[in-house]
Amino acid sequence: MDFWIVALVIWLALLCIIVGVRMDRNDATWVRDIAFEPTEAISPHQLFGLLLGANLALLERDDFNQLASRLSPRRVRRLLARYWNIHSARDFQKVVAERLRGLGALSAEEAEAFDAWCSGAPVDSLAYRSLRDVLAFLSMHARVVKPGELRDAHCHMVAWDVQQAAYLLRLGFTMGYASREAVWTALERLRQTARASCASWKDYSLSALVGMGVRGVVDLEDIGDWYHIARSHTAFLAARRPLLACASDWAAPGRASQDEPLARSFAVGWPTTAFDSIR
């Protein structure tokens, strides 16, 4: 009996080692794939703007070497239709304007859930259960942060809204739905919004995942792709040297004017993309 117990322990130890090596190899590959090797002139401030959509871009195996997505136009069109119901330049103009106007906006139930979590007084609502579950998943299941490291400062929707808007802008530019100048201007303004709500790239990425969990609902009985989603955070932070170090510092002041609302300053134009027509 002792022999089989020892054998089982050794087998489990080897399994953990194999799984750990596989995960490390995958993370290393992910980091290598997103190393900053620009295909066009991109300033540190501009790279910062591209990185605002980092978690979503990583999940789609995109990179940050140019303003346009590196994904094929056909795939970009599918993403726009699937996630934002965008099928045309007119759709894009309407959706992006709405999202830029509503950055960080909460429903009544979401506001109640965040207030309840911060005050330590649970409420019986879907939003509260979703918030509780995503915080538990990130700390106790995926273990991308230590228990207690997720704080009240991570409980908001600003990062998730900025994350979607930033990547949406890149995808729209890829399809020719917006001008290069308009997108760079909007990304710079999104940069200011993100900096005002989060203290670092780490806080921004975690807050975006929290917001995604509240809106997407994490089922701890059937986690599925959420482990992969959580790894977008660890892979992003692991790319400090080949990627984050090339962007302007999080604390660096922005340069865009504050004279007009973000949605109004974003002018959507006719197709200007360098891609060929979708085949």
C-alpha positions as CSV (number, residue, x, y, z in Angstrom):
1,M,0.0,0.0,0.0
2,D,2.8,2.4,0.9
3,F,4.4,1.8,-2.5
4,W,1.3,2.8,-4.3
5,I,0.9,5.9,-2.2
6,V,4.4,6.9,-3.0
7,A,3.9,6.2,-6.7
8,L,0.8,8.3,-6.7
9,V,2.5,11.2,-5.1
10,I,5.4,11.0,-7.6
11,W,2.9,10.8,-10.5
12,L,1.0,13.9,-9.3
13,A,4.3,15.8,-8.8
14,L,5.4,14.9,-12.3
15,L,2.0,15.9,-13.7
16,C,2.2,19.3,-11.9
17,I,5.7,19.8,-13.4
18,I,4.5,18.9,-16.9
19,V,1.5,21.2,-16.7
20,G,3.6,24.0,-15.2
21,V,6.2,23.7,-18.0
22,R,3.4,23.7,-20.6
23,M,1.9,26.9,-19.2
24,D,5.2,28.6,-19.0
25,R,6.0,27.7,-22.6
26,N,2.6,29.0,-23.7
27,D,3.1,32.3,-21.8
28,A,6.6,32.6,-23.2
29,T,5.3,32.1,-26.7
30,W,2.5,34.6,-26.1
31,V,5.0,37.2,-24.9
32,R,7.3,36.6,-27.8
33,D,4.4,37.1,-30.2
34,I,3.5,40.5,-28.9
35,A,7.1,41.9,-28.7
36,F,7.1,45.5,-30.0
37,E,8.5,45.4,-33.6
38,P,6.7,48.3,-35.2
39,T,5.8,48.2,-38.9
40,E,5.1,51.9,-39.0
41,A,6.2,55.0,-37.0
42,I,4.6,54.7,-33.5
43,S,5.5,57.0,-30.6
44,P,5.6,55.8,-27.0
45,H,2.4,57.8,-26.4
46,Q,0.7,56.2,-29.3
47,L,1.8,52.7,-28.2
48,F,0.2,53.5,-24.8
49,G,-3.1,54.1,-26.7
50,L,-2.8,50.8,-28.5
51,L,-2.1,48.9,-25.3
52,L,-5.4,50.2,-23.8
53,G,-7.0,47.3,-25.8
54,A,-4.4,44.8,-24.7
55,N,-6.4,42.1,-23.1
56,L,-8.9,41.9,-26.0
57,A,-6.1,42.1,-28.6
58,L,-4.1,39.3,-26.9
59,L,-7.2,37.1,-26.8
60,E,-7.6,37.5,-30.5
61,R,-3.8,36.9,-31.1
62,D,-3.4,40.5,-32.3
63,D,-0.3,42.7,-31.9
64,F,0.6,46.3,-31.3
65,N,3.0,47.0,-34.1
66,Q,0.7,49.3,-36.1
67,L,-2.6,51.2,-35.6
68,A,-4.5,48.7,-37.7
69,S,-5.1,45.2,-36.5
70,R,-2.9,42.5,-37.9
71,L,-5.9,40.2,-38.3
72,S,-7.3,39.6,-41.7
73,P,-10.1,42.0,-42.8
74,R,-12.5,39.1,-43.0
75,R,-11.8,38.2,-39.4
76,V,-12.1,41.8,-38.3
77,R,-15.5,42.1,-39.9
78,R,-16.6,38.9,-38.1
79,L,-15.5,40.3,-34.7
80,L,-17.2,43.7,-35.3
81,A,-20.5,41.9,-36.2
82,R,-20.3,39.3,-33.4
83,Y,-19.4,41.5,-30.5
84,W,-20.7,45.0,-31.4
85,N,-23.3,44.2,-34.2
86,I,-21.4,46.5,-36.5
87,H,-21.8,45.8,-40.3
88,S,-21.0,49.1,-41.8
89,A,-19.3,52.5,-41.3
90,R,-22.6,53.9,-40.2
91,D,-23.0,51.2,-37.6
92,F,-19.5,51.9,-36.4
93,Q,-20.1,55.6,-36.1
94,K,-23.2,55.1,-34.0
95,V,-21.7,52.4,-31.7
96,V,-18.3,54.2,-31.1
97,A,-20.1,57.5,-30.3
98,E,-22.4,55.8,-27.8
99,R,-19.5,54.0,-26.1
100,L,-17.3,57.1,-25.9
101,R,-20.2,59.0,-24.3
102,G,-20.9,56.2,-21.8
103,L,-17.4,55.3,-20.4
104,G,-17.8,53.9,-16.9
105,A,-21.6,54.3,-16.9
106,L,-23.3,51.8,-14.5
107,S,-26.8,50.4,-14.5
108,A,-28.7,50.8,-11.2
109,E,-28.0,47.1,-10.3
110,E,-24.3,47.4,-11.1
111,A,-24.0,50.5,-9.0
112,E,-25.7,48.7,-6.1
113,A,-23.4,45.7,-6.5
114,F,-20.2,47.8,-6.3
115,D,-21.5,49.8,-3.4
116,A,-22.5,46.6,-1.6
117,W,-19.1,45.0,-2.2
118,C,-17.2,48.1,-1.0
119,S,-19.4,48.4,2.2
120,G,-19.3,44.6,2.9
121,A,-23.1,44.3,2.8
122,P,-24.0,41.6,0.2
123,V,-27.2,42.0,-1.8
124,D,-29.1,39.4,-3.7
125,S,-28.7,40.4,-7.4
126,L,-27.1,39.0,-10.5
127,A,-24.6,41.9,-10.7
128,Y,-23.5,41.3,-7.2
129,R,-23.1,37.5,-7.7
130,S,-21.2,38.1,-10.9
131,L,-18.9,40.6,-9.1
132,R,-18.3,38.2,-6.2
133,D,-17.6,35.3,-8.6
134,V,-15.1,37.1,-10.8
135,L,-13.2,38.4,-7.8
136,A,-13.1,34.9,-6.4
137,F,-12.0,33.4,-9.7
138,L,-9.2,35.8,-10.3
139,S,-7.7,35.3,-6.8
140,M,-8.6,31.8,-5.8
141,H,-9.0,29.8,-9.1
142,A,-6.8,31.5,-11.8
143,R,-4.6,33.0,-9.0
144,V,-3.5,35.9,-11.1
145,V,-3.5,38.0,-7.9
146,K,-3.3,37.1,-4.2
147,P,-6.4,37.0,-2.1
148,G,-7.0,40.5,-0.8
149,E,-5.0,42.1,-3.6
150,L,-8.2,43.0,-5.5
151,R,-9.5,46.1,-3.8
152,D,-12.4,48.6,-4.1
153,A,-10.3,50.5,-6.6
154,H,-10.7,47.7,-9.1
155,C,-14.5,47.7,-8.8
156,H,-15.7,49.9,-11.6
157,M,-16.5,49.7,-15.3
158,V,-14.2,52.4,-16.7
159,A,-11.3,50.1,-17.5
160,W,-13.6,47.5,-19.3
161,D,-15.3,50.3,-21.3
162,V,-12.0,51.9,-22.2
163,Q,-10.6,48.5,-23.2
164,Q,-13.5,47.8,-25.6
165,A,-13.5,51.3,-27.1
166,A,-9.7,51.2,-27.7
167,Y,-9.8,47.9,-29.5
168,L,-13.0,48.8,-31.3
169,L,-11.3,51.9,-32.7
170,R,-8.4,49.8,-34.1
171,L,-10.8,47.3,-35.7
172,G,-12.8,50.2,-37.2
173,F,-9.7,51.8,-38.6
174,T,-8.7,48.4,-40.1
175,M,-12.0,48.3,-42.0
176,G,-11.7,51.9,-43.1
177,Y,-14.5,53.2,-40.9
178,A,-12.4,56.0,-39.3
179,S,-9.4,58.2,-40.2
180,R,-6.0,57.6,-38.7
181,E,-6.0,61.1,-37.1
182,A,-9.4,60.6,-35.5
183,V,-8.4,57.3,-34.0
184,W,-5.1,58.5,-32.6
185,T,-6.9,61.5,-31.1
186,A,-9.6,59.3,-29.5
187,L,-7.0,56.8,-28.1
188,E,-5.1,59.7,-26.5
189,R,-8.3,60.8,-24.8
190,L,-9.0,57.3,-23.7
191,R,-5.5,57.2,-22.2
192,Q,-6.4,60.2,-20.0
193,T,-9.6,58.5,-18.9
194,A,-7.8,55.3,-18.0
195,R,-5.0,57.1,-16.1
196,A,-7.6,59.0,-14.1
197,S,-9.3,55.8,-12.9
198,C,-6.4,53.3,-12.5
199,A,-2.9,53.6,-10.9
200,S,-0.9,51.3,-13.2
201,W,-1.1,48.9,-16.1
202,K,-1.6,46.1,-13.6
203,D,-4.6,47.8,-12.0
204,Y,-6.0,48.7,-15.4
205,S,-5.8,45.1,-16.7
206,L,-7.3,43.7,-13.5
207,S,-10.1,46.2,-13.5
208,A,-10.9,45.4,-17.1
209,L,-11.2,41.7,-16.2
210,V,-13.4,42.5,-13.2
211,G,-15.7,44.6,-15.5
212,M,-15.7,41.8,-18.1
213,G,-16.8,39.4,-15.4
214,V,-19.6,41.6,-14.1
215,R,-21.0,42.0,-17.6
216,G,-20.1,38.5,-18.9
217,V,-21.0,36.5,-15.7
218,V,-18.4,34.0,-14.5
219,D,-19.9,30.6,-13.7
220,L,-17.6,29.0,-11.2
221,E,-19.2,25.6,-12.0
222,D,-18.2,25.9,-15.6
223,I,-15.3,28.3,-15.9
224,G,-14.3,27.3,-19.5
225,D,-12.4,30.0,-21.3
226,W,-12.1,32.2,-18.3
227,Y,-8.7,30.7,-17.5
228,H,-7.5,31.7,-20.9
229,I,-9.0,35.2,-20.4
230,A,-7.2,35.5,-17.0
231,R,-3.9,34.6,-18.7
232,S,-4.2,37.6,-20.9
233,H,-3.4,39.6,-17.8
234,T,-0.4,37.6,-16.8
235,A,1.0,37.4,-20.3
236,F,0.5,41.2,-20.7
237,L,2.4,42.0,-17.5
238,A,5.1,39.4,-18.4
239,A,5.8,41.5,-21.6
240,R,7.2,44.4,-19.6
241,R,10.6,44.4,-21.4
242,P,9.6,43.6,-25.0
243,L,6.4,45.7,-25.0
244,L,5.4,47.8,-22.0
245,A,8.9,49.3,-21.7
246,C,8.5,50.8,-25.2
247,A,5.3,52.7,-24.2
248,S,5.2,56.0,-22.3
249,D,5.1,55.7,-18.6
250,W,1.6,55.3,-17.0
251,A,2.2,58.4,-14.9
252,A,3.3,60.6,-17.8
253,P,0.9,63.5,-18.5
254,G,-1.3,63.4,-21.6
255,R,-1.2,65.9,-24.4
256,A,-4.7,66.1,-25.8
257,S,-7.0,69.1,-25.3
258,Q,-9.7,68.8,-22.7
259,D,-11.9,71.4,-24.4
260,E,-14.5,69.1,-25.9
261,P,-16.1,65.8,-25.0
262,L,-14.4,62.7,-26.3
263,A,-17.4,61.5,-28.3
264,R,-17.6,64.9,-30.1
265,S,-13.9,65.1,-30.8
266,F,-14.0,61.8,-32.6
267,A,-14.9,62.4,-36.2
268,V,-15.7,59.2,-38.1
269,G,-14.7,59.5,-41.8
270,W,-15.0,57.4,-45.0
271,P,-12.8,54.4,-45.6
272,T,-9.0,55.3,-45.3
273,T,-7.5,51.9,-44.5
274,A,-4.5,50.6,-46.4
275,F,-6.0,47.1,-46.6
276,D,-7.4,45.7,-49.8
277,S,-11.1,45.2,-50.1
278,I,-12.4,42.3,-48.2
279,R,-12.4,39.1,-50.3
